[in-house]
């Protein structure tokens, strides 16, 4: 039972990494914000960087929740098994 929970956590981690890479390449990569004149590339880069940092923060939050869920299941399962 314990090993399966670890695999769920690892699968969620890999899924989030692959999804994040796909979003970064497919959505953030071609993102362009016209209308800022000479500062256009700087604004584009700042928006992309802010979105990437936001995604990383969201991924950390999601993985933290999955980790808490996994360990809560493990601890409650351990308490039920012990005499």
C-alpha positions in Angstrom: 0.0 0.0 0.0 2.8 2.4 0.9 4.6 1.9 -2.4 1.5 2.6 -4.4 1.1 6.0 -2.7 4.7 7.0 -3.6 4.0 6.0 -7.2 0.9 8.2 -7.2 3.1 11.1 -6.0 5.8 10.4 -8.6 3.2 10.2 -11.4 1.7 13.5 -10.4 5.1 15.1 -10.3 6.0 13.8 -13.8 2.6 14.8 -15.1 2.9 18.3 -13.8 6.4 18.7 -15.3 5.3 17.4 -18.7 2.2 19.6 -18.7 4.2 22.6 -17.6 6.7 22.1 -20.3 4.0 21.8 -22.9 2.3 24.9 -21.7 5.5 26.8 -21.7 6.4 25.7 -25.3 2.9 25.9 -26.8 1.4 28.9 -25.0 4.2 31.0 -23.6 6.7 30.6 -26.4 4.7 32.2 -29.2 3.2 34.8 -26.9 3.7 38.3 -28.3 2.2 41.6 -26.9 2.3 44.3 -29.6 1.9 48.0 -28.9 4.8 48.6 -26.6 7.2 50.0 -29.1 10.9 49.5 -28.4 10.1 48.0 -25.0 8.0 45.2 -26.7 10.6 42.4 -26.3 11.2 43.4 -22.7 7.5 43.4 -21.9 7.1 40.0 -23.6 9.9 38.5 -21.6 8.6 40.0 -18.4 5.1 38.5 -19.0 6.5 35.1 -19.9 8.8 35.1 -16.9 5.9 36.1 -14.5 3.7 33.4 -16.1 6.5 30.8 -15.7 7.1 31.7 -12.0 3.4 31.6 -11.4 3.2 28.1 -13.0 6.1 26.9 -10.8 4.4 28.3 -7.7 1.1 26.5 -8.7 2.9 23.2 -9.4 4.6 23.4 -6.0 1.3 24.0 -4.3 -0.3 21.1 -6.1 2.6 18.8 -5.3 2.5 19.8 -1.7 -1.2 19.0 -1.5 -0.6 15.6 -3.2 2.3 14.9 -0.7 0.1 15.8 2.2 -2.7 13.5 0.9 -0.2 10.6 0.4 1.3 11.0 3.9 -2.1 11.4 5.5 -3.2 8.1 3.9 0.0 6.4 5.1 -0.3 7.7 8.6 -4.0 6.8 8.9 -3.3 3.4 7.4 -0.5 2.8 9.9 -2.7 3.7 12.8 -5.4 1.2 11.6 -2.8 -1.6 11.3 -1.1 -1.1 14.7 -2.6 -2.9 17.7 
